[in-house]
Amino acid sequence: MSKLILNPEYRLYERNGKAFCSSRQVAEEFGKRHADVLRSIEQITAPTSGVSTEFTERNFALSRYKDASGKWNPEYLMTKDGFAILAMGFTGKKAMRFKEAYIRRFNEMEAFIRSLQTAKMEFPAFTEAIMAAHDEPKHYHFSNEINMIYRIVLGMDAKTFREKHGLPKGEVIRPYLTAEQIHAIETLQRVDIGLIVAVPEYEQRKQMLAQYYERMKLKRIA
């Protein structure tokens, strides 16, 4: 099973390209007891609820978490559709505001995940450009190029980002970035694909990309 990653910007989880929230998050943000939220989910997922087994299996996943004492406890992970059917039972103006905010977060998180997938699809083109620019490409040609872009956008390379955020060695950092940072990195990668062959000098490319990024930031402010 792939790793479940919490995105700090949207406070939602991602696994296998799908966004999830947890029953604990719902309990906390809606001001409910977690036991009551679990009971509501168990009623929804029960065979007698009228909700199809296909729907519940696709949108609710039983998981577990370790509490402060080290004890493992049950929780559920829910997709946007799972959350929506659970939240149908939450009433009142405050609950409606929370529901609207949650659905908006899900939509933004899903757009973020699509952006990640786009970046992964474009990475082969980035790799091909680097290989075309060197007679004998070395592993550091690839890391140097992407770290140059990370330094421009993040102010640090991937290794430093991992150390700063307590991530394990070799962990892919993109899932931990904001949507704005991802967009900037994607844009600079596309620009760099064209520059790698046309402008062989690394420092010159770096300067051009940094200038391009500054223009991007000015456009956002204007």
PyMOL CGO cylinders between C-alpha atoms (Angstrom):
from pymol import cmd
from pymol.cgo import CYLINDER

trace = [
    CYLINDER, 0.00, 0.00, 0.00, 1.39, 3.42, -0.92, 0.3, 1, 1, 1, 1, 1, 1,
    CYLINDER, 1.39, 3.42, -0.92, 2.15, 6.02, 1.71, 0.3, 1, 1, 1, 1, 1, 1,
    CYLINDER, 2.15, 6.02, 1.71, -0.57, 8.34, 3.00, 0.3, 1, 1, 1, 1, 1, 1,
    CYLINDER, -0.57, 8.34, 3.00, 0.67, 11.93, 2.83, 0.3, 1, 1, 1, 1, 1, 1,
    CYLINDER, 0.67, 11.93, 2.83, -0.85, 14.89, 4.69, 0.3, 1, 1, 1, 1, 1, 1,
    CYLINDER, -0.85, 14.89, 4.69, -0.78, 18.07, 2.62, 0.3, 1, 1, 1, 1, 1, 1,
    CYLINDER, -0.78, 18.07, 2.62, -0.26, 20.96, 5.08, 0.3, 1, 1, 1, 1, 1, 1,
    CYLINDER, -0.26, 20.96, 5.08, -1.83, 23.56, 2.79, 0.3, 1, 1, 1, 1, 1, 1,
    CYLINDER, -1.83, 23.56, 2.79, -5.25, 21.89, 2.53, 0.3, 1, 1, 1, 1, 1, 1,
    CYLINDER, -5.25, 21.89, 2.53, -5.01, 19.64, 5.62, 0.3, 1, 1, 1, 1, 1, 1,
    CYLINDER, -5.01, 19.64, 5.62, -6.16, 16.71, 3.54, 0.3, 1, 1, 1, 1, 1, 1,
    CYLINDER, -6.16, 16.71, 3.54, -4.44, 13.42, 2.80, 0.3, 1, 1, 1, 1, 1, 1,
    CYLINDER, -4.44, 13.42, 2.80, -3.33, 11.99, -0.55, 0.3, 1, 1, 1, 1, 1, 1,
    CYLINDER, -3.33, 11.99, -0.55, -2.75, 8.39, -1.59, 0.3, 1, 1, 1, 1, 1, 1,
    CYLINDER, -2.75, 8.39, -1.59, -2.56, 6.96, -5.10, 0.3, 1, 1, 1, 1, 1, 1,
    CYLINDER, -2.56, 6.96, -5.10, -3.68, 10.24, -6.63, 0.3, 1, 1, 1, 1, 1, 1,
    CYLINDER, -3.68, 10.24, -6.63, -6.83, 10.61, -4.49, 0.3, 1, 1, 1, 1, 1, 1,
    CYLINDER, -6.83, 10.61, -4.49, -7.69, 13.10, -1.73, 0.3, 1, 1, 1, 1, 1, 1,
    CYLINDER, -7.69, 13.10, -1.73, -8.98, 11.93, 1.67, 0.3, 1, 1, 1, 1, 1, 1,
    CYLINDER, -8.98, 11.93, 1.67, -9.99, 13.41, 5.00, 0.3, 1, 1, 1, 1, 1, 1,
    CYLINDER, -9.99, 13.41, 5.00, -10.05, 11.42, 8.25, 0.3, 1, 1, 1, 1, 1, 1,
    CYLINDER, -10.05, 11.42, 8.25, -12.92, 10.86, 10.65, 0.3, 1, 1, 1, 1, 1, 1,
    CYLINDER, -12.92, 10.86, 10.65, -10.76, 12.44, 13.37, 0.3, 1, 1, 1, 1, 1, 1,
    CYLINDER, -10.76, 12.44, 13.37, -10.45, 15.63, 11.32, 0.3, 1, 1, 1, 1, 1, 1,
    CYLINDER, -10.45, 15.63, 11.32, -14.21, 15.74, 10.81, 0.3, 1, 1, 1, 1, 1, 1,
    CYLINDER, -14.21, 15.74, 10.81, -14.83, 15.24, 14.53, 0.3, 1, 1, 1, 1, 1, 1,
    CYLINDER, -14.83, 15.24, 14.53, -12.37, 17.98, 15.45, 0.3, 1, 1, 1, 1, 1, 1,
    CYLINDER, -12.37, 17.98, 15.45, -13.49, 20.55, 12.90, 0.3, 1, 1, 1, 1, 1, 1,
    CYLINDER, -13.49, 20.55, 12.90, -17.23, 19.97, 13.34, 0.3, 1, 1, 1, 1, 1, 1,
    CYLINDER, -17.23, 19.97, 13.34, -16.99, 19.88, 17.14, 0.3, 1, 1, 1, 1, 1, 1,
    CYLINDER, -16.99, 19.88, 17.14, -18.17, 16.27, 17.51, 0.3, 1, 1, 1, 1, 1, 1,
    CYLINDER, -18.17, 16.27, 17.51, -16.96, 13.26, 19.48, 0.3, 1, 1, 1, 1, 1, 1,
    CYLINDER, -16.96, 13.26, 19.48, -14.86, 10.96, 17.31, 0.3, 1, 1, 1, 1, 1, 1,
    CYLINDER, -14.86, 10.96, 17.31, -16.83, 7.97, 18.64, 0.3, 1, 1, 1, 1, 1, 1,
    CYLINDER, -16.83, 7.97, 18.64, -20.05, 9.57, 17.32, 0.3, 1, 1, 1, 1, 1, 1,
    CYLINDER, -20.05, 9.57, 17.32, -18.51, 10.21, 13.88, 0.3, 1, 1, 1, 1, 1, 1,
    CYLINDER, -18.51, 10.21, 13.88, -17.29, 6.59, 13.74, 0.3, 1, 1, 1, 1, 1, 1,
    CYLINDER, -17.29, 6.59, 13.74, -20.79, 5.41, 14.67, 0.3, 1, 1, 1, 1, 1, 1,
    CYLINDER, -20.79, 5.41, 14.67, -22.33, 7.50, 11.87, 0.3, 1, 1, 1, 1, 1, 1,
    CYLINDER, -22.33, 7.50, 11.87, -19.87, 6.07, 9.33, 0.3, 1, 1, 1, 1, 1, 1,
    CYLINDER, -19.87, 6.07, 9.33, -20.55, 2.51, 10.52, 0.3, 1, 1, 1, 1, 1, 1,
    CYLINDER, -20.55, 2.51, 10.52, -24.27, 3.13, 10.01, 0.3, 1, 1, 1, 1, 1, 1,
    CYLINDER, -24.27, 3.13, 10.01, -23.61, 4.41, 6.47, 0.3, 1, 1, 1, 1, 1, 1,
    CYLINDER, -23.61, 4.41, 6.47, -21.35, 1.47, 5.58, 0.3, 1, 1, 1, 1, 1, 1,
    CYLINDER, -21.35, 1.47, 5.58, -23.62, -1.19, 7.11, 0.3, 1, 1, 1, 1, 1, 1,
    CYLINDER, -23.62, -1.19, 7.11, -25.24, -3.53, 4.53, 0.3, 1, 1, 1, 1, 1, 1,
    CYLINDER, -25.24, -3.53, 4.53, -28.68, -2.48, 5.81, 0.3, 1, 1, 1, 1, 1, 1,
    CYLINDER, -28.68, -2.48, 5.81, -28.09, 1.26, 5.26, 0.3, 1, 1, 1, 1, 1, 1,
    CYLINDER, -28.09, 1.26, 5.26, -29.27, 1.29, 1.66, 0.3, 1, 1, 1, 1, 1, 1,
    CYLINDER, -29.27, 1.29, 1.66, -25.93, 2.69, 0.47, 0.3, 1, 1, 1, 1, 1, 1,
    CYLINDER, -25.93, 2.69, 0.47, -24.36, 0.37, -2.09, 0.3, 1, 1, 1, 1, 1, 1,
    CYLINDER, -24.36, 0.37, -2.09, -21.37, -1.75, -1.11, 0.3, 1, 1, 1, 1, 1, 1,
    CYLINDER, -21.37, -1.75, -1.11, -19.57, -0.43, -4.20, 0.3, 1, 1, 1, 1, 1, 1,
    CYLINDER, -19.57, -0.43, -4.20, -19.97, 3.17, -2.97, 0.3, 1, 1, 1, 1, 1, 1,
    CYLINDER, -19.97, 3.17, -2.97, -18.83, 2.46, 0.59, 0.3, 1, 1, 1, 1, 1, 1,
    CYLINDER, -18.83, 2.46, 0.59, -15.80, 0.43, -0.52, 0.3, 1, 1, 1, 1, 1, 1,
    CYLINDER, -15.80, 0.43, -0.52, -14.75, 3.18, -2.93, 0.3, 1, 1, 1, 1, 1, 1,
    CYLINDER, -14.75, 3.18, -2.93, -15.26, 6.10, -0.55, 0.3, 1, 1, 1, 1, 1, 1,
    CYLINDER, -15.26, 6.10, -0.55, -14.66, 4.82, 3.02, 0.3, 1, 1, 1, 1, 1, 1,
    CYLINDER, -14.66, 4.82, 3.02, -11.50, 3.02, 4.19, 0.3, 1, 1, 1, 1, 1, 1,
    CYLINDER, -11.50, 3.02, 4.19, -11.05, 1.74, 7.73, 0.3, 1, 1, 1, 1, 1, 1,
    CYLINDER, -11.05, 1.74, 7.73, -7.65, 2.77, 9.05, 0.3, 1, 1, 1, 1, 1, 1,
    CYLINDER, -7.65, 2.77, 9.05, -5.98, 3.29, 12.42, 0.3, 1, 1, 1, 1, 1, 1,
    CYLINDER, -5.98, 3.29, 12.42, -3.85, 5.84, 14.25, 0.3, 1, 1, 1, 1, 1, 1,
    CYLINDER, -3.85, 5.84, 14.25, -1.61, 5.79, 17.31, 0.3, 1, 1, 1, 1, 1, 1,
    CYLINDER, -1.61, 5.79, 17.31, -2.66, 8.09, 20.16, 0.3, 1, 1, 1, 1, 1, 1,
    CYLINDER, -2.66, 8.09, 20.16, -0.38, 9.89, 22.62, 0.3, 1, 1, 1, 1, 1, 1,
    CYLINDER, -0.38, 9.89, 22.62, -0.19, 6.81, 24.86, 0.3, 1, 1, 1, 1, 1, 1,
    CYLINDER, -0.19, 6.81, 24.86, 0.97, 4.63, 21.95, 0.3, 1, 1, 1, 1, 1, 1,
    CYLINDER, 0.97, 4.63, 21.95, -2.36, 2.80, 21.64, 0.3, 1, 1, 1, 1, 1, 1,
    CYLINDER, -2.36, 2.80, 21.64, -3.75, 2.05, 18.18, 0.3, 1, 1, 1, 1, 1, 1,
    CYLINDER, -3.75, 2.05, 18.18, -7.31, 3.25, 17.56, 0.3, 1, 1, 1, 1, 1, 1,
    CYLINDER, -7.31, 3.25, 17.56, -9.67, 3.00, 14.57, 0.3, 1, 1, 1, 1, 1, 1,
    CYLINDER, -9.67, 3.00, 14.57, -10.47, 5.84, 12.21, 0.3, 1, 1, 1, 1, 1, 1,
    CYLINDER, -10.47, 5.84, 12.21, -11.93, 6.13, 8.72, 0.3, 1, 1, 1, 1, 1, 1,
    CYLINDER, -11.93, 6.13, 8.72, -10.48, 7.80, 5.65, 0.3, 1, 1, 1, 1, 1, 1,
    CYLINDER, -10.48, 7.80, 5.65, -13.05, 9.35, 3.32, 0.3, 1, 1, 1, 1, 1, 1,
    CYLINDER, -13.05, 9.35, 3.32, -13.07, 10.70, -0.21, 0.3, 1, 1, 1, 1, 1, 1,
    CYLINDER, -13.07, 10.70, -0.21, -15.00, 13.86, -1.07, 0.3, 1, 1, 1, 1, 1, 1,
    CYLINDER, -15.00, 13.86, -1.07, -18.07, 11.75, -1.91, 0.3, 1, 1, 1, 1, 1, 1,
    CYLINDER, -18.07, 11.75, -1.91, -17.76, 9.84, 1.34, 0.3, 1, 1, 1, 1, 1, 1,
    CYLINDER, -17.76, 9.84, 1.34, -17.47, 13.06, 3.31, 0.3, 1, 1, 1, 1, 1, 1,
    CYLINDER, -17.47, 13.06, 3.31, -20.48, 14.53, 1.48, 0.3, 1, 1, 1, 1, 1, 1,
    CYLINDER, -20.48, 14.53, 1.48, -22.77, 11.62, 2.38, 0.3, 1, 1, 1, 1, 1, 1,
    CYLINDER, -22.77, 11.62, 2.38, -21.57, 11.67, 6.01, 0.3, 1, 1, 1, 1, 1, 1,
    CYLINDER, -21.57, 11.67, 6.01, -22.01, 15.44, 6.28, 0.3, 1, 1, 1, 1, 1, 1,
    CYLINDER, -22.01, 15.44, 6.28, -25.61, 15.24, 5.05, 0.3, 1, 1, 1, 1, 1, 1,
    CYLINDER, -25.61, 15.24, 5.05, -26.51, 14.51, 8.65, 0.3, 1, 1, 1, 1, 1, 1,
    CYLINDER, -26.51, 14.51, 8.65, -24.77, 17.62, 9.99, 0.3, 1, 1, 1, 1, 1, 1,
    CYLINDER, -24.77, 17.62, 9.99, -27.26, 20.48, 10.34, 0.3, 1, 1, 1, 1, 1, 1,
    CYLINDER, -27.26, 20.48, 10.34, -27.17, 24.13, 11.33, 0.3, 1, 1, 1, 1, 1, 1,
    CYLINDER, -27.17, 24.13, 11.33, -25.54, 27.26, 9.91, 0.3, 1, 1, 1, 1, 1, 1,
    CYLINDER, -25.54, 27.26, 9.91, -22.12, 26.49, 11.40, 0.3, 1, 1, 1, 1, 1, 1,
    CYLINDER, -22.12, 26.49, 11.40, -22.18, 22.97, 9.96, 0.3, 1, 1, 1, 1, 1, 1,
    CYLINDER, -22.18, 22.97, 9.96, -23.15, 24.33, 6.53, 0.3, 1, 1, 1, 1, 1, 1,
    CYLINDER, -23.15, 24.33, 6.53, -20.16, 26.71, 6.58, 0.3, 1, 1, 1, 1, 1, 1,
    CYLINDER, -20.16, 26.71, 6.58, -17.84, 23.84, 7.50, 0.3, 1, 1, 1, 1, 1, 1,
    CYLINDER, -17.84, 23.84, 7.50, -19.31, 21.61, 4.78, 0.3, 1, 1, 1, 1, 1, 1,
    CYLINDER, -19.31, 21.61, 4.78, -18.84, 24.31, 2.15, 0.3, 1, 1, 1, 1, 1, 1,
    CYLINDER, -18.84, 24.31, 2.15, -15.24, 24.94, 3.28, 0.3, 1, 1, 1, 1, 1, 1,
    CYLINDER, -15.24, 24.94, 3.28, -14.44, 21.21, 3.27, 0.3, 1, 1, 1, 1, 1, 1,
    CYLINDER, -14.44, 21.21, 3.27, -15.78, 20.67, -0.23, 0.3, 1, 1, 1, 1, 1, 1,
    CYLINDER, -15.78, 20.67, -0.23, -13.79, 23.69, -1.44, 0.3, 1, 1, 1, 1, 1, 1,
    CYLINDER, -13.79, 23.69, -1.44, -10.64, 22.20, 0.14, 0.3, 1, 1, 1, 1, 1, 1,
    CYLINDER, -10.64, 22.20, 0.14, -11.30, 18.88, -1.56, 0.3, 1, 1, 1, 1, 1, 1,
    CYLINDER, -11.30, 18.88, -1.56, -11.70, 20.60, -4.94, 0.3, 1, 1, 1, 1, 1, 1,
    CYLINDER, -11.70, 20.60, -4.94, -8.48, 22.58, -4.45, 0.3, 1, 1, 1, 1, 1, 1,
    CYLINDER, -8.48, 22.58, -4.45, -6.61, 19.47, -3.27, 0.3, 1, 1, 1, 1, 1, 1,
    CYLINDER, -6.61, 19.47, -3.27, -7.81, 17.51, -6.30, 0.3, 1, 1, 1, 1, 1, 1,
    CYLINDER, -7.81, 17.51, -6.30, -6.56, 20.31, -8.58, 0.3, 1, 1, 1, 1, 1, 1,
    CYLINDER, -6.56, 20.31, -8.58, -3.22, 20.16, -6.70, 0.3, 1, 1, 1, 1, 1, 1,
    CYLINDER, -3.22, 20.16, -6.70, -2.98, 16.39, -7.27, 0.3, 1, 1, 1, 1, 1, 1,
    CYLINDER, -2.98, 16.39, -7.27, -3.70, 16.85, -10.98, 0.3, 1, 1, 1, 1, 1, 1,
    CYLINDER, -3.70, 16.85, -10.98, -0.91, 19.42, -11.05, 0.3, 1, 1, 1, 1, 1, 1,
    CYLINDER, -0.91, 19.42, -11.05, 1.47, 16.87, -9.48, 0.3, 1, 1, 1, 1, 1, 1,
    CYLINDER, 1.47, 16.87, -9.48, 0.50, 14.27, -12.04, 0.3, 1, 1, 1, 1, 1, 1,
    CYLINDER, 0.50, 14.27, -12.04, 1.10, 16.78, -14.85, 0.3, 1, 1, 1, 1, 1, 1,
    CYLINDER, 1.10, 16.78, -14.85, 4.57, 17.47, -13.46, 0.3, 1, 1, 1, 1, 1, 1,
    CYLINDER, 4.57, 17.47, -13.46, 5.34, 13.73, -13.42, 0.3, 1, 1, 1, 1, 1, 1,
    CYLINDER, 5.34, 13.73, -13.42, 4.18, 13.40, -17.02, 0.3, 1, 1, 1, 1, 1, 1,
    CYLINDER, 4.18, 13.40, -17.02, 6.38, 16.31, -18.11, 0.3, 1, 1, 1, 1, 1, 1,
    CYLINDER, 6.38, 16.31, -18.11, 9.46, 15.07, -16.27, 0.3, 1, 1, 1, 1, 1, 1,
    CYLINDER, 9.46, 15.07, -16.27, 10.46, 12.65, -19.09, 0.3, 1, 1, 1, 1, 1, 1,
    CYLINDER, 10.46, 12.65, -19.09, 10.66, 15.60, -21.49, 0.3, 1, 1, 1, 1, 1, 1,
    CYLINDER, 10.66, 15.60, -21.49, 12.86, 17.40, -18.97, 0.3, 1, 1, 1, 1, 1, 1,
    CYLINDER, 12.86, 17.40, -18.97, 15.08, 14.30, -18.72, 0.3, 1, 1, 1, 1, 1, 1,
    CYLINDER, 15.08, 14.30, -18.72, 15.32, 13.93, -22.49, 0.3, 1, 1, 1, 1, 1, 1,
    CYLINDER, 15.32, 13.93, -22.49, 16.43, 17.55, -22.84, 0.3, 1, 1, 1, 1, 1, 1,
    CYLINDER, 16.43, 17.55, -22.84, 19.24, 17.01, -20.31, 0.3, 1, 1, 1, 1, 1, 1,
    CYLINDER, 19.24, 17.01, -20.31, 20.37, 13.83, -22.08, 0.3, 1, 1, 1, 1, 1, 1,
    CYLINDER, 20.37, 13.83, -22.08, 20.38, 15.63, -25.44, 0.3, 1, 1, 1, 1, 1, 1,
    CYLINDER, 20.38, 15.63, -25.44, 22.54, 18.42, -24.02, 0.3, 1, 1, 1, 1, 1, 1,
    CYLINDER, 22.54, 18.42, -24.02, 25.34, 16.11, -22.78, 0.3, 1, 1, 1, 1, 1, 1,
    CYLINDER, 25.34, 16.11, -22.78, 27.38, 13.59, -24.75, 0.3, 1, 1, 1, 1, 1, 1,
    CYLINDER, 27.38, 13.59, -24.75, 27.75, 11.49, -21.60, 0.3, 1, 1, 1, 1, 1, 1,
    CYLINDER, 27.75, 11.49, -21.60, 25.01, 12.50, -19.13, 0.3, 1, 1, 1, 1, 1, 1,
    CYLINDER, 25.01, 12.50, -19.13, 25.91, 11.96, -15.46, 0.3, 1, 1, 1, 1, 1, 1,
    CYLINDER, 25.91, 11.96, -15.46, 23.46, 11.54, -12.58, 0.3, 1, 1, 1, 1, 1, 1,
    CYLINDER, 23.46, 11.54, -12.58, 24.41, 14.97, -11.20, 0.3, 1, 1, 1, 1, 1, 1,
    CYLINDER, 24.41, 14.97, -11.20, 23.34, 16.66, -14.44, 0.3, 1, 1, 1, 1, 1, 1,
    CYLINDER, 23.34, 16.66, -14.44, 19.74, 15.77, -13.55, 0.3, 1, 1, 1, 1, 1, 1,
    CYLINDER, 19.74, 15.77, -13.55, 19.92, 16.64, -9.85, 0.3, 1, 1, 1, 1, 1, 1,
    CYLINDER, 19.92, 16.64, -9.85, 21.78, 19.89, -10.55, 0.3, 1, 1, 1, 1, 1, 1,
    CYLINDER, 21.78, 19.89, -10.55, 19.10, 21.02, -13.00, 0.3, 1, 1, 1, 1, 1, 1,
    CYLINDER, 19.10, 21.02, -13.00, 16.06, 20.32, -10.83, 0.3, 1, 1, 1, 1, 1, 1,
    CYLINDER, 16.06, 20.32, -10.83, 17.80, 21.64, -7.70, 0.3, 1, 1, 1, 1, 1, 1,
    CYLINDER, 17.80, 21.64, -7.70, 18.56, 24.86, -9.57, 0.3, 1, 1, 1, 1, 1, 1,
    CYLINDER, 18.56, 24.86, -9.57, 14.82, 25.30, -10.07, 0.3, 1, 1, 1, 1, 1, 1,
    CYLINDER, 14.82, 25.30, -10.07, 14.07, 24.35, -6.46, 0.3, 1, 1, 1, 1, 1, 1,
    CYLINDER, 14.07, 24.35, -6.46, 16.55, 26.97, -5.21, 0.3, 1, 1, 1, 1, 1, 1,
    CYLINDER, 16.55, 26.97, -5.21, 14.93, 29.66, -7.37, 0.3, 1, 1, 1, 1, 1, 1,
    CYLINDER, 14.93, 29.66, -7.37, 11.39, 28.83, -6.20, 0.3, 1, 1, 1, 1, 1, 1,
    CYLINDER, 11.39, 28.83, -6.20, 11.94, 27.47, -2.66, 0.3, 1, 1, 1, 1, 1, 1,
    CYLINDER, 11.94, 27.47, -2.66, 15.19, 29.16, -1.73, 0.3, 1, 1, 1, 1, 1, 1,
    CYLINDER, 15.19, 29.16, -1.73, 16.79, 25.74, -1.08, 0.3, 1, 1, 1, 1, 1, 1,
    CYLINDER, 16.79, 25.74, -1.08, 17.55, 22.43, -2.77, 0.3, 1, 1, 1, 1, 1, 1,
    CYLINDER, 17.55, 22.43, -2.77, 15.64, 19.19, -2.21, 0.3, 1, 1, 1, 1, 1, 1,
    CYLINDER, 15.64, 19.19, -2.21, 18.06, 17.87, 0.43, 0.3, 1, 1, 1, 1, 1, 1,
    CYLINDER, 18.06, 17.87, 0.43, 17.79, 21.03, 2.53, 0.3, 1, 1, 1, 1, 1, 1,
    CYLINDER, 17.79, 21.03, 2.53, 13.99, 21.02, 2.18, 0.3, 1, 1, 1, 1, 1, 1,
    CYLINDER, 13.99, 21.02, 2.18, 13.84, 17.43, 3.49, 0.3, 1, 1, 1, 1, 1, 1,
    CYLINDER, 13.84, 17.43, 3.49, 16.09, 18.28, 6.44, 0.3, 1, 1, 1, 1, 1, 1,
    CYLINDER, 16.09, 18.28, 6.44, 14.07, 21.39, 7.28, 0.3, 1, 1, 1, 1, 1, 1,
    CYLINDER, 14.07, 21.39, 7.28, 10.76, 19.50, 7.20, 0.3, 1, 1, 1, 1, 1, 1,
    CYLINDER, 10.76, 19.50, 7.20, 11.95, 16.27, 8.80, 0.3, 1, 1, 1, 1, 1, 1,
    CYLINDER, 11.95, 16.27, 8.80, 11.46, 14.15, 5.69, 0.3, 1, 1, 1, 1, 1, 1,
    CYLINDER, 11.46, 14.15, 5.69, 13.43, 10.92, 5.14, 0.3, 1, 1, 1, 1, 1, 1,
    CYLINDER, 13.43, 10.92, 5.14, 16.35, 10.81, 2.74, 0.3, 1, 1, 1, 1, 1, 1,
    CYLINDER, 16.35, 10.81, 2.74, 15.22, 10.33, -0.85, 0.3, 1, 1, 1, 1, 1, 1,
    CYLINDER, 15.22, 10.33, -0.85, 11.59, 11.32, -0.17, 0.3, 1, 1, 1, 1, 1, 1,
    CYLINDER, 11.59, 11.32, -0.17, 9.93, 13.09, -3.11, 0.3, 1, 1, 1, 1, 1, 1,
    CYLINDER, 9.93, 13.09, -3.11, 9.25, 16.64, -1.93, 0.3, 1, 1, 1, 1, 1, 1,
    CYLINDER, 9.25, 16.64, -1.93, 6.58, 17.76, -4.39, 0.3, 1, 1, 1, 1, 1, 1,
    CYLINDER, 6.58, 17.76, -4.39, 3.62, 16.42, -2.38, 0.3, 1, 1, 1, 1, 1, 1,
    CYLINDER, 3.62, 16.42, -2.38, 4.73, 18.68, 0.48, 0.3, 1, 1, 1, 1, 1, 1,
    CYLINDER, 4.73, 18.68, 0.48, 4.78, 21.88, -1.59, 0.3, 1, 1, 1, 1, 1, 1,
    CYLINDER, 4.78, 21.88, -1.59, 1.99, 24.41, -2.04, 0.3, 1, 1, 1, 1, 1, 1,
    CYLINDER, 1.99, 24.41, -2.04, -0.02, 24.59, -5.25, 0.3, 1, 1, 1, 1, 1, 1,
    CYLINDER, -0.02, 24.59, -5.25, 1.65, 27.92, -6.05, 0.3, 1, 1, 1, 1, 1, 1,
    CYLINDER, 1.65, 27.92, -6.05, 5.13, 26.44, -5.63, 0.3, 1, 1, 1, 1, 1, 1,
    CYLINDER, 5.13, 26.44, -5.63, 4.21, 23.44, -7.79, 0.3, 1, 1, 1, 1, 1, 1,
    CYLINDER, 4.21, 23.44, -7.79, 2.89, 25.74, -10.53, 0.3, 1, 1, 1, 1, 1, 1,
    CYLINDER, 2.89, 25.74, -10.53, 6.10, 27.82, -10.47, 0.3, 1, 1, 1, 1, 1, 1,
    CYLINDER, 6.10, 27.82, -10.47, 8.32, 24.71, -10.63, 0.3, 1, 1, 1, 1, 1, 1,
    CYLINDER, 8.32, 24.71, -10.63, 6.28, 23.27, -13.50, 0.3, 1, 1, 1, 1, 1, 1,
    CYLINDER, 6.28, 23.27, -13.50, 6.53, 26.55, -15.41, 0.3, 1, 1, 1, 1, 1, 1,
    CYLINDER, 6.53, 26.55, -15.41, 10.29, 26.87, -14.92, 0.3, 1, 1, 1, 1, 1, 1,
    CYLINDER, 10.29, 26.87, -14.92, 10.77, 23.23, -15.94, 0.3, 1, 1, 1, 1, 1, 1,
    CYLINDER, 10.77, 23.23, -15.94, 8.96, 23.89, -19.22, 0.3, 1, 1, 1, 1, 1, 1,
    CYLINDER, 8.96, 23.89, -19.22, 11.08, 27.00, -19.83, 0.3, 1, 1, 1, 1, 1, 1,
    CYLINDER, 11.08, 27.00, -19.83, 14.26, 25.13, -18.92, 0.3, 1, 1, 1, 1, 1, 1,
    CYLINDER, 14.26, 25.13, -18.92, 13.48, 22.32, -21.40, 0.3, 1, 1, 1, 1, 1, 1,
    CYLINDER, 13.48, 22.32, -21.40, 13.94, 24.89, -24.15, 0.3, 1, 1, 1, 1, 1, 1,
    CYLINDER, 13.94, 24.89, -24.15, 16.96, 26.54, -22.54, 0.3, 1, 1, 1, 1, 1, 1,
    CYLINDER, 16.96, 26.54, -22.54, 19.01, 23.41, -21.79, 0.3, 1, 1, 1, 1, 1, 1,
    CYLINDER, 19.01, 23.41, -21.79, 20.00, 22.87, -25.43, 0.3, 1, 1, 1, 1, 1, 1,
    CYLINDER, 20.00, 22.87, -25.43, 19.91, 26.52, -26.55, 0.3, 1, 1, 1, 1, 1, 1,
    CYLINDER, 19.91, 26.52, -26.55, 21.91, 27.90, -23.58, 0.3, 1, 1, 1, 1, 1, 1,
    CYLINDER, 21.91, 27.90, -23.58, 24.58, 25.33, -22.53, 0.3, 1, 1, 1, 1, 1, 1,
    CYLINDER, 24.58, 25.33, -22.53, 26.08, 27.56, -19.83, 0.3, 1, 1, 1, 1, 1, 1,
    CYLINDER, 26.08, 27.56, -19.83, 24.55, 26.59, -16.45, 0.3, 1, 1, 1, 1, 1, 1,
    CYLINDER, 24.55, 26.59, -16.45, 25.01, 29.96, -14.72, 0.3, 1, 1, 1, 1, 1, 1,
    CYLINDER, 25.01, 29.96, -14.72, 23.48, 31.79, -17.67, 0.3, 1, 1, 1, 1, 1, 1,
    CYLINDER, 23.48, 31.79, -17.67, 20.42, 29.50, -17.60, 0.3, 1, 1, 1, 1, 1, 1,
    CYLINDER, 20.42, 29.50, -17.60, 20.13, 29.98, -13.86, 0.3, 1, 1, 1, 1, 1, 1,
    CYLINDER, 20.13, 29.98, -13.86, 20.15, 33.77, -14.26, 0.3, 1, 1, 1, 1, 1, 1,
    CYLINDER, 20.15, 33.77, -14.26, 17.57, 33.65, -17.05, 0.3, 1, 1, 1, 1, 1, 1,
    CYLINDER, 17.57, 33.65, -17.05, 15.26, 31.37, -15.07, 0.3, 1, 1, 1, 1, 1, 1,
    CYLINDER, 15.26, 31.37, -15.07, 15.60, 33.52, -11.94, 0.3, 1, 1, 1, 1, 1, 1,
    CYLINDER, 15.60, 33.52, -11.94, 14.68, 36.61, -13.96, 0.3, 1, 1, 1, 1, 1, 1,
    CYLINDER, 14.68, 36.61, -13.96, 11.72, 34.78, -15.50, 0.3, 1, 1, 1, 1, 1, 1,
    CYLINDER, 11.72, 34.78, -15.50, 10.53, 33.75, -12.02, 0.3, 1, 1, 1, 1, 1, 1,
    CYLINDER, 10.53, 33.75, -12.02, 10.75, 37.35, -10.78, 0.3, 1, 1, 1, 1, 1, 1,
    CYLINDER, 10.75, 37.35, -10.78, 8.56, 38.45, -13.72, 0.3, 1, 1, 1, 1, 1, 1,
    CYLINDER, 8.56, 38.45, -13.72, 6.08, 35.70, -12.80, 0.3, 1, 1, 1, 1, 1, 1,
    CYLINDER, 6.08, 35.70, -12.80, 5.86, 37.03, -9.24, 0.3, 1, 1, 1, 1, 1, 1,
    CYLINDER, 5.86, 37.03, -9.24, 5.38, 40.60, -10.45, 0.3, 1, 1, 1, 1, 1, 1,
    CYLINDER, 5.38, 40.60, -10.45, 2.50, 39.49, -12.69, 0.3, 1, 1, 1, 1, 1, 1,
    CYLINDER, 2.50, 39.49, -12.69, 0.78, 37.88, -9.68, 0.3, 1, 1, 1, 1, 1, 1,
    CYLINDER, 0.78, 37.88, -9.68, 1.10, 41.08, -7.69, 0.3, 1, 1, 1, 1, 1, 1,
    CYLINDER, 1.10, 41.08, -7.69, -0.12, 43.36, -10.52, 0.3, 1, 1, 1, 1, 1, 1,
]
cmd.load_cgo(trace, "trace")
